[in-house]
Each structure stands twice: as C-alpha cells, then as structure tokens.
Amino acid sequence: MYSAPFPVTVKEFRAIYLSDAHEINLMDELTLKGITQYYAFVKERQKVHCLNTLFAKLQINQAIIFCNSITRVELLAKKITELGYSSFYIHARMSQTHRNRVFHDFRNGACRWSVLFTSPTFWRIQTIQANMAPSKEAL
C-alpha cells in the first residue's frame, strides 16, 4: 500500500509487477494549479546539488520540500541556507507556537524567495501557493 504523490515510474512498476493490485485514486481532479512536481533519479550525495540546479534554472518564488526525518529537514535547511537561499523548516519537535509562526511567515512570503522543509508529520499541510513541491527523498 502506498499513497500519492508518487512518480509515474511507481505506477509503471505497479502495472508490471503487481498485476493484482487495486488502485484507488481520489486525487485525479484535485491537483493544485501552479504546482509542479519534479523527479530526478540521483544518488544521495547528489540531492542537494540537484535542488540547487532546479532552483537556479527555474523561476521559483516558493518551494516546499518534504523529507522523511526531522534530522534531514534540519540538515537540508542548513545546506540550502549555506547556498544563499532563504529557508524555513517545521517538524514535530518544535513547539506549536514556533511551527505556527514559521508556517505563517512562509505562507505570507516573509522572504522574496523561500523554501519550506517539513517532516512526515506535516505532509498533509494546508494549501499553500508554492511553485514547486519536490520530495527530497524522491529526487
């Protein structure tokens, strides 16, 4: 069992190797306008470079990046900040007040260009008008 978002390659894999699988897709008509998803098959050590390349080549005002752990959220936010980008992050170990403030600042465009990193706890966050929402784990 898995849930969206997932790349087309996962759907193709399922079709080939899981012929008896049942798919229930409730999101076909709910894709947010202006959201673009990217998939790049790269090694772990190439992921930050891949993000930097995407940011440099695309016209992006805001991006939301989903990571599988709190440690990755903090590490990636630090690395992206070191590359000169504005970054915010939220995860479950932060107080609710702090998370609300960070989320509010990101949502209201506290910086001209910003990235929000989040952990699994917040994968189902409120609708935000962001240009790009890659999953770092799927880069």
C-alpha positions, -999 to 999 in steps of 0.1 A, spaced: 0 0 0 13 35 -8 -1 69 -12 4 99 -35 23 118 -46 45 93 -64 62 94 -97 49 78 -129 77 51 -126 60 38 -95 27 35 -114 45 17 -142 63 -7 -118 29 -15 -101 14 -22 -135 42 -46 -145 49 -64 -112 17 -61 -92 -9 -72 -116 -35 -80 -90 -30 -46 -72 -60 -24 -67 -57 14 -72 -79 39 -55 -70 74 -67 -90 102 -51 -68 130 -62 -70 130 -100 -92 161 -100 -76 178 -70 -42 189 -83 -34 224 -73 -29 249 -101 6 263 -103 22 233 -85 49 215 -104 65 182 -93 99 171 -104 115 136 -103 153 132 -107 169 98 -100 201 108 -83 224 93 -56 221 106 -21 252 128 -23 238 145 -54 204 156 -40 215 190 -27 233 197 -60 201 187 -79 180 210 -58 204 238 -63 203 232 -101 165 232 -101 164 264 -81 189 281 -104 172 271 -136 136 276 -127 115 307 -119 105 297 -83 92 320 -56 85 294 -30 91 256 -27 80 230 -2 104 201 3 92 170 21 118 149 39 115 116 57 130 126 90 135 156 113 173 152 110 171 156 72 147 186 75 172 204 96 203 193 77 188 202 43 176 236 55 211 244 67 227 233 34 203 253 13 208 283 35 245 280 30 239 281 -7 223 315 -3 186 306 -3 161 316 24 148 286 42 122 278 68 116 244 84 89 228 106 88 195 124 72 177 154 100 186 179 92 223 176 66 239 198 33 245 182 37 283 186 70 282 167 56 260 140 27 283 135 50 313 133 73 297 107 43 284 87 27 319 88 60 336 77 65 312 48 29 313 37 28 351 37 61 354 18 84 368 46 112 364 20 111 371 -17 123 335 -24 120 308 2 120 271 8 100 253 35 113 219 47 89 197 65 89 162 81 63 134 77 41 149 104 33 178 82 30 162 48 -7 170 48 -3 207 54 -27 234 44 -29 246 8 -1 270 1 5 287 -32 40 274 -39 56 270 -73 74 237 -66 69 209 -41 95 182 -46 101 154 -22 138 153 -13 135 115 -8 124 111 -44 149 135 -60 
